[in-house]
Amino acid sequence: MKFGAIPISLLLLGIANGAAAEDVRFVDITQVGANHSGDINQADGADARASLVQLGESNGAEIEQAGDAEAVLLQSGHGNAALLRQQARSGGSAEAWLYQTGNQNNAALTQDGAGNRALATQVGEANLLELTQVSDDNAAVLLQEGVGLALLVTQTGGSNITITQRGP
């Protein structure tokens, strides 16, 4: 079934659930093409924001956030899959941006702690990118371009990493 462009913008105030008036959760989902699946779940946070954009066909994505977090996930192509999970600890925040274009790419970004930031870009076909940042104050900038590449990174705390990988 082809839906064309389906923009969905929601500004959710947590007041109905007993949250303070300044607690704001923002969700934006835009899907252009056919057979996409997209899901955004937010819990336990003031100032949680998430934007999911999928272009092409048969892409799937999920964003899960708890605490003060910001996420942007953009996929373009066919058959891509992405999971972005963030849990910002008390007094801190988490920020993640994931851009994936091509076909049959898979990406997973997981952040658990305060002050974590990630920017990941994957271009090509049949690539795998996994980033896990645990504890506080981690930063990662990842770029992967090619076909059939794999990039797996785990950081524990106070770490900074920049990786560029290009292949066939």
C-alpha positions in Angstrom: 0.0 0.0 0.0 1.5 3.3 -1.0 0.7 6.3 1.2 2.9 9.0 -0.4 4.1 11.7 2.0 2.7 11.4 5.5 3.9 14.1 7.8 2.9 13.7 11.4 3.9 16.3 14.0 2.9 16.1 17.6 3.7 18.3 20.5 3.0 16.3 23.6 2.7 18.0 26.9 3.2 15.7 29.9 0.6 17.6 32.0 -2.0 14.9 31.5 0.3 12.4 33.1 1.0 14.6 36.1 4.3 16.1 34.8 5.2 19.7 35.3 3.9 22.3 32.8 7.4 22.9 31.5 7.9 19.3 30.6 7.6 19.1 26.8 8.0 16.1 24.6 8.2 16.6 20.8 7.8 13.9 18.2 7.9 14.3 14.4 7.6 11.5 11.9 7.8 11.9 8.1 7.6 9.0 5.7 7.7 9.2 2.0 7.4 6.0 -0.1 5.9 2.6 0.6 6.0 0.0 3.4 7.9 1.9 6.0 7.7 1.2 9.7 8.6 3.8 12.3 8.1 4.1 16.0 9.1 6.7 18.6 8.8 6.0 22.4 9.6 8.7 25.0 9.4 8.4 28.8 10.6 10.1 31.9 11.8 13.4 30.6 11.4 17.0 30.3 12.5 18.5 27.0 12.6 15.2 25.0 12.6 15.7 21.3 12.7 13.2 18.4 12.4 13.4 14.6 12.3 10.5 12.3 12.4 10.8 8.5 12.2 7.9 6.1 12.4 8.1 2.3 12.3 5.3 -0.3 10.8 1.9 0.4 10.6 -0.7 3.2 12.7 1.1 5.7 12.2 0.5 9.4 13.3 2.6 12.4 12.7 2.9 16.1 13.7 5.7 18.5 13.5 5.0 22.3 14.3 7.8 24.8 14.2 8.3 28.5 15.2 11.5 30.2 16.3 14.8 28.6 17.2 13.6 25.1 17.3 14.8 21.5 17.3 12.4 18.5 17.2 12.9 14.7 17.1 9.8 12.5 17.0 10.1 8.7 17.0 7.1 6.3 16.9 7.2 2.6 16.9 4.1 0.3 15.4 0.7 0.4 15.4 -2.0 3.2 17.4 0.0 5.8 16.9 -0.6 9.5 17.8 1.6 12.4 17.5 1.6 16.2 18.4 4.6 18.3 18.1 4.2 22.1 19.0 6.9 24.7 18.7 7.1 28.4 19.9 10.4 29.9 20.8 10.1 33.5 19.6 12.6 36.1 21.0 16.1 35.6 22.3 15.3 32.1 21.2 15.0 28.5 21.8 12.8 25.5 21.9 13.9 21.8 22.1 11.6 18.8 21.9 12.1 15.0 21.9 9.1 12.6 21.8 9.5 8.8 21.7 6.4 6.7 21.4 6.3 2.9 21.6 3.4 0.5 20.1 -0.1 0.6 20.0 -2.8 3.2 22.0 -0.9 5.8 21.6 -1.6 9.5 22.5 0.8 12.4 22.1 0.8 16.1 23.1 3.6 18.5 22.7 3.1 22.2 23.6 5.8 24.8 23.2 5.3 28.6 24.4 8.1 30.8 24.6 11.9 31.0 26.3 14.2 28.4 26.6 11.7 25.6 26.6 12.9 22.0 26.7 10.9 18.8 26.7 11.7 15.1 26.7 8.7 12.7 26.5 8.7 8.9 26.4 5.5 6.9 26.3 5.6 3.1 26.3 2.6 0.7 24.8 -0.9 0.8 24.7 -3.8 3.2 26.7 -1.9 5.9 26.5 -2.5 9.7 27.1 0.3 12.2 26.8 -0.2 16.0 27.7 2.3 18.6 27.2 1.8 22.4 28.2 4.6 24.8 27.8 3.8 28.5 28.4 6.1 31.4 28.9 9.9 31.1 30.4 12.5 28.7 31.1 10.4 25.6 31.3 11.8 22.1 31.4 10.0 18.8 31.5 11.0 15.2 31.3 8.1 12.8 31.3 8.0 9.0 31.1 4.8 7.0 31.0 4.7 3.2 31.0 1.6 1.0 29.5 -1.8 0.6 29.5 -4.6 3.1 31.4 -2.7 5.8 31.0 -3.2 9.6 31.8 -0.7 12.4 31.3 -1.7 16.0 32.3 0.8 18.8 31.8 0.6 22.5 32.9 3.5 24.9 32.6 3.5 28.7 33.0 7.1 30.0 34.6 10.4 29.1 35.7 9.1 25.7 35.9 10.8 22.4 36.2 9.1 19.1 36.1 10.0 15.4 36.1 7.3 12.8 35.9 7.5 9.0 35.8 4.2 7.1 35.6 3.9 3.4 35.6 0.7 1.4 34.6 -0.8 -1.9 
